[in-house]
Amino acid sequence: MKALDATPARVGYPIMLLAFGTSMVGVGIGSYGLPLFVLTTTGSATLTGWIAAAALVGSLLTGGLMGPLIDRVGMRRAWIFSLAGGSTTAALTVALFAAGLLPPWLLVSLSFVRSCVESPGRVAIFGMIPAVAEASGRNLARANGTVRAMNGVSNLASPIAAGIIAAVLGSVFTILADAVCALLALTVALVFLRRPTMTTIDEVNATRPRRRSYQREFREAIRYFWSDRLLRTLICFTVFFAALDAAIANIGLTLYAQQVLGSVTWYGVLVSCFGLGSLAGTVGYSVFGHRAPPRGLYLSAYLGFALVVLLLSVNDHTAVALGLMVVAGVLTSPIDLLYLAALQERVPERMFGRVTSVATTVISGPGPVAVALVTWLITGVGAHAAFALIGGCYLVVAVSLLFVRSLHQLRPPKPVTTTAEVSS
């Protein structure tokens, strides 16, 4: 009887992956298809920029403010809300366009709302992974790696899919694909992810008292990650590294392609090579990462990326630059997975949403400032000198990590007890 009862728990993991993958395909196609839709229907690059800015603001605001609400309603419910909201917003965009009732201000507003409802889903899915993986007997590192790999595949395939759909059917059908995929994922989540073992965090939150205010829960999240030495270390250093990463990805590689490689069109190829390397590294980590020392992986990733940036500063060959970007993707792929595993293992389920969302907002905050500084630096001294300076800063901070004692607290994921072992 126990073995029969354990079967639904084992099934919950692939079902969660199915729903997540379906949703990611739709979000990817819609995200890449939206600029095509705007440019095709309005011809306005300015409106495209406003929509991108509105989406960024929505993501930052929701990421910082929705954490306590996610904890109150539970991870599964927050994910379902995100899927329902995304499907409704995308479908409404298509319907209003078909009816000729979609002025620019409303399109910007819908893009803002779409970004707002998407953010809780991203937090919720990673909050659900530990309970679902444990119930099905999966290793946490492998489960995280699988989800990240699916995200990487989506990021690589979605631009191609969006371009094909826009060319064959029309750009508005990329938005429709987003709505359909979100609806399919919502159906899977509602119908099949209903077992108690899949909704542990919802049951826990249902019994929590509701006397504490939103502000108090928000402050509690900040106090929690600041009082944990390992989380505080990871977040503080990630603020610095994430700011430089955002600057390199958004403007650094663009100007590098223009000044060093001779054409800005190489920027897309550089990013694709990094994405391929990141996907390969994520797959490798999901298979073998639980056997490697986490601290060694963490230090090697940052030291290796610093060397890659320094090598880019002295390189003039396109093929070498593309190869270095593949290496950079492989080296840095474990960083997010190690950080995510530390959050999942050290943050209580009852406050995972607020701690994770606050930490993500803190990490993302300095990004725009770093982009502006790197832009000023490259335009002033050139790409080679700027990358040498950035790589040097990266290397100094990465070497300092060798002397941070709290990183010794990074531990491999605990082995899970499989349902077969429970049954026996």
Secondary structure, 3 states (H helix, E strand, C coil): CHHHHHHHHHHHHHHHHHHHHHHHHHHHHHHHHHHHHHHHHHCCHHHHHHHHHHHHHHHHHHHHHCHHHHHHHCHHHHHHHHHHHHHHHHHHHHHHHHCCCCCHHHHHHHHHHHHHHHHHHHHHHHHHHHHHHHHHCCCHHHHHHHHHHHHHHHHHHHHHHHHHHHHHCCCHHHHHHHHHHHHHHHHHHHHHCCCHHHCHHHHHHHCCCCCCCHHHHHHHHHHHHHHCHHHHHHHHHHHHHHHHHHHHHHHHHHHHHHHCCCCCCHHHHHHHHHHHHHHHHHHHHHHHHHHCCHHHHHHHHHHHHHHHHHHHHCCCCHHHHHHHHHHHHHHHHHHHHHHHHHHHHHCCHHHHHHHHHHHHHHHHCCHHHHHHHHHHHHHHHCHHHHHHHHHHHHHHHHHHHHHCHHHHHCCCCCCCCCHHHHHC
